[in-house]
Amino acid sequence: MSGDDRRDDVLLYASGALDESERRDVERYLAEGGPRAAGELAEAEATLAHLALGLDPLEPPARVKQRLFERVADARPRLLRLRRPAARPRPRIVRVARIGLAGAAAASLIWLVAYSTLTARVGGLEQALVQQAASLDLMTAAVDSPEVKMIELDGPALRHRGVVRMVQNWQTGECYLFARGLRPPRHDHSYRLWFTGMDGELVAGGTLRPDRDGDFSIHTRLPRDVDLGAPVVITLEPDHEQPGAGPSGSPQLVGEYHL
Amino acid sequence: MQSKGARGPAMAPPESARAIADEVRLMGGIRRGDSLALEALYDRHARRVYALCVRMLRDPAEAEEVTQEVFWEIWRRADRYEASRGAPLSYLLNLARSRTLDRLRRDRRREDLRLRAGLEPGWLPNHAASGPRAEDDAIGAEQRLAIGRALRSLPAAQRRAVMLAFFDGLTHREIASALDAPLGTVKTRIRKGLLRLRNSLLSQYRKEEIEP
């Protein structure tokens, strides 16, 4: 069969008018035909699209658009939940964090109870005890929640055995970042956290100034319209950078979601 | 007329290259979950999609459902669009046609369509919101004229067979039955009609390129 015949068959194939055996032949050709075949199919589809373009446009009722975007809005949180791996075993880090938090909670409670016994007369102790317990409860609940994601960031800014982890709650928008063993930033520089927005632009998430040991933690909120499928980045930026300016330094730490 | 095998540039809908590039960018935005990009694409092309659905289904209420489904599918499956395969508008209209054909087949409305098969395409039923918008661009009106010219240049029998295949989604066999013509004749008419239409459109666009 000549190339021209093939091209004609691709047009008929795109129109949906071929018989079963003819259709299979063309599908085989398209599967094996490379860029030339792809170009012929694109041309055929454009020819057919022209038939539709011959129609006078018709304004659909406003409710069509309204329903479509209600559906889009309704589906967003559901989509995020669906993207969570269903039966994947809980990562070791989460198990360790849960055990650690439970241990910390128990230790805090013991310490607070002992402290309260010794200093029963100190005002406000009971209130402190309640607050501490509530805070630990909140953290444990956050680690246990299906809406919570933990990502690990890695890059040249980390010392040996250093670690940077971010815990995000997609439902509440809360975001905790813990860093241990970060290399000290250059003089007059600090680390800056960036999320990726839906438009692909980086959105500032906060400034990180680790202590002498390279430790740091921050509690912030996820920016609105953040792309949860895109990486989180930490760059090194000069301190005199204008607020609101985009990143100028190269990425020092990058973390990706594993959806 | 051009020869059957004439080679030419891949034919895209007669939008400007800039408009096509804009729409490719919109598809990228939709893929990343940007609902504003979806809204921009909807505002540009919902009228074309809806017109096609109404023409094929002959039922505005069903056409509304399919129009919504088509854009919903664009939102959910934007990753299926490949810019190398053509302009987003071609993709959108072919998707709309495909989903409308699914609906037609599912609703078992073939018999009814066959009864209407003798009608020369009147293109559109009466509809309260029909007709181009005042701001409809001149390119849109010109392209409809060009496509109308290309269709009118087909012999009536070829035109009818092409319309039944494209807008009513009938197979060769069903068209043969509807037109009471031999199967081989119908195949030849569709083949010749589509090829002639393609070459006619290509030659019109080339002429426009040469004569600004």
Interface residues (C-beta under 8 A of the other chain):
Chain A: S2 G3 D4 R7 D8 L11 L12 A14 S15 G16 A17 D19 P35 A38 G39 L41 A42 E43 A44 E45 A46 T47 L48 A49 H50 L51 A52 L53 G54 L55 D56 P57 L58 E59 P60 P61 R63 V64 K65 R67 L68 F69 R71 V72 A73 R76 M198 D199 G200 D227 G229 A230
Chain B: K4 G5 A10 M11 A12 P13 P14 G29 R32 G33 D34 S35 L38 E39 Y42 A46 R47 R48 V49 Y50 A51 L52 V54 R55 A63 E64 T67 Q68 F71 W72 W75 S84 R85 G86 A87 L89 S90 Y91 L93 N94 A96 R97 L101 W123 L124 H127 A129 S130 G131 P132 R133 D136 G140 Q143 R144 I147 G148 A150 L151 V162 A165 F166 F167 G169 T171 H172 K187 I190 R191 L194 L195 L197 R198 L201
